[in-house]
Amino acid sequence: MARCALQIIRDEHAAVAAMLRSMLMLIERGPGEPPERFFDVLRAMLFYIDEFPERRHHPNESKFLFPKLARLRPQLMPVIQRLEEQHINGERRVRDLQHLLLAWELLGDSRRAAFCKAAQDYVRFYLDHMHTEESELLPVADKLFSEEDRRELDRAFAADRDPLAGGVSDSSYDRLFTRIVLRAPAPIGVGPEFA
């Protein structure tokens, strides 16, 4: 049975939240020896966040979910505008994190604190963003969307689902997910502990 778009959104949020929390757990552990595996896993995690939520999930919300909600419930416009601004700035924020990670990796511990603070801020921001969508927008959509609204939203979200959230496995991304799972230590993945 096909999943409805509102459940796909929740499932994709859960996948992103798990990745973000895993990223923080990994950062808290630190690089260990050799540090290359640590940085490799974090780069892969940030690439996932940039590739799926930023480039696939958010555009669907912006194009299909937000306009319908604004039409049906105009009083939600301040919330929708704030979320849309966050979508617009999301790619830049994740790219800033990628740059800070590279600085830590290449320039050493003098850059660690800047990355760790930015990562914590980003995770807090992103979890708040998803919570706002789930608590303030999705219940309204569930209540007010017509069958045609639902079908259009279902088609858009079903066509480009995140494989970590039940979407069709895409062989071009298998290497990315395998890298994260096999190289990250438990409970994040199944790789060996960092020394």
N, C-alpha and C positions, 0 to 999 in steps of 0.2 A: 504494500500500500504506500502511495506517495505521501511524503511528509508535507504538511502545509508550511507556507513561508514563515509564519510567525514562530513555528516550532524550529524551523531551520535557523532562523535568526538566533533563537535561544541556544540551540546546539552549537552554532558557530561561536557565540559568545563564551560558552563553556569551554570550548577548545582553546580559544585565545586566552581566557583566564588561566587555564591550566598551564599553558606555555609561559605566560607572564610570571606566575607564581614559581614555576620551575626555574625560570631564569633568575629570580631573586634567591632561591635556594642555592643555586650554583654559584652565584656571586658571593653569597655569605660564606661558602666553603673556601673560596679563593682558588687560585690557579694550581697550587701544588707543583710537583715536578714530574715530568716535563710540562711546562705551561702551555705548550702548543695545542694540546688536546682541549684544554679549558677554553682557550680563545676560539678555537675552531667550532666548538659546540655553541658558544655564545653568538658567534657570527651567524651560524646556521639558524639559531632561534630568531635573531633579529631579521634575517632575510625572510623567514617564514612570516613574521608579523608584517613586514613591508609588502610581501608578495600576495598574501591572501586577504587579511582584513583590510589593508589600506587600498589595494588595487582591485579587489573583487567585491567584498562585503559592503564596504562603505559606499561605493558608487551605486549599488543596488538600493541601499537605504535612501540615498540622496535623490535618486531618480524616480523611485517607485513608492516608497513608504512615506517619506516626508511630505511630498506634494498632496497626496491623498488625505493625510491627516490634517494638513493646513486648510484644505478645502472643507473638510467635515467639521473641524473644531478649530476655528481661527484663533481662539484664545490660547492655543498651544504654540503660536508663532514665536514667542520669546524663547521657549525651550528648543523648538526646532532650529531657530537661528543660531542659538548657542551650540547645539550639536553639529550643525552644518559647518560652523566656523572651526570646530574641533576636527571635523573630517578634512577640511581644507588644509589645516596645519599639521595633520597627522603624518603625512609622508616626510615633511621637513623634520619633525620631531624624531622619527625613527632614524632618519639619515644622520641627524646630529648625534644620536646614540651610537650609531655605527662608527662615526668619526672619533668619538670619545673612546670607544673600545679600542680602535686601532692606535690611538695615541697612547693608551695604557700599555698595549702590547708592545709597541715599538719604542716608546720613550721611557717605559718603566713605571715604578711605583709612585713617582711624583704625580702621575696622571690618574692614579687609581681612585682617589677620593672624588674627583670630579665625575668620573664615570658612574661610580656607585650611587652618588647623590642623584644624578640625572636619571639613572635607571629606576631608583625608588620613586622619584617624582613621576616618571612616565607611567609606571605600573599603577600608582595611585590614581593618576589622571585617567588612565584607560579603564580601570575597574569602575570608577565613578561614572564615566561616560556610558558604559554598558548598563550600569545600574539605572541611570536616568532613562535610557531607552526602554528598559524592561519594566520599570515601575510607572513611568509617566506616558509612554507612547503605546507600547504593545497592548495594554489592557483596553485602551481607547480603540485601537484598530480592531481588536478582537470583538468589541461590542458594536462598532459602527460600520465596519466595511461591508459593502454589498457582496453578493456572490461574484459579480464581475470584478470588483476590486480584488477580491481574494484570488480569483483565477489568474488575473494579471500578475499579482505579486507572487503567486506560487510558480508561475512560468519563469519569472525573472530569477528567483532564488534557486529553483531546482536546476536551472541550466548551468549554474556556475558555483556549485557547492564546494566547500572546503573538504578535502579528503579526510582530514582529522576529525571532522564533524559528521561523518557518515556519507560524504560525497563519493562519487566514483573515483577509484584510485587512478591517478594520472602517472604513467610510468616516467614522465619527465621530472616528477617531483619525488619519486621513490628514493632516489639517492639522498635528497635533503632529509627526509624523514628517517631514513636508515642511519644517516650520520648522527642525527640527534639522539636516537634511541640507543644505538650501539656504542656511542662514545661517551655519553653522559652517565655518571654513576647513579646507582639506585638512591632514592626512589624515582628519580627523574627518568632514567633509562636503565639499561642492563650492562653498561660498561664498567670497567674496573674503577675502584676508588682512585681519586687523585692522591698521589704520594705526598 
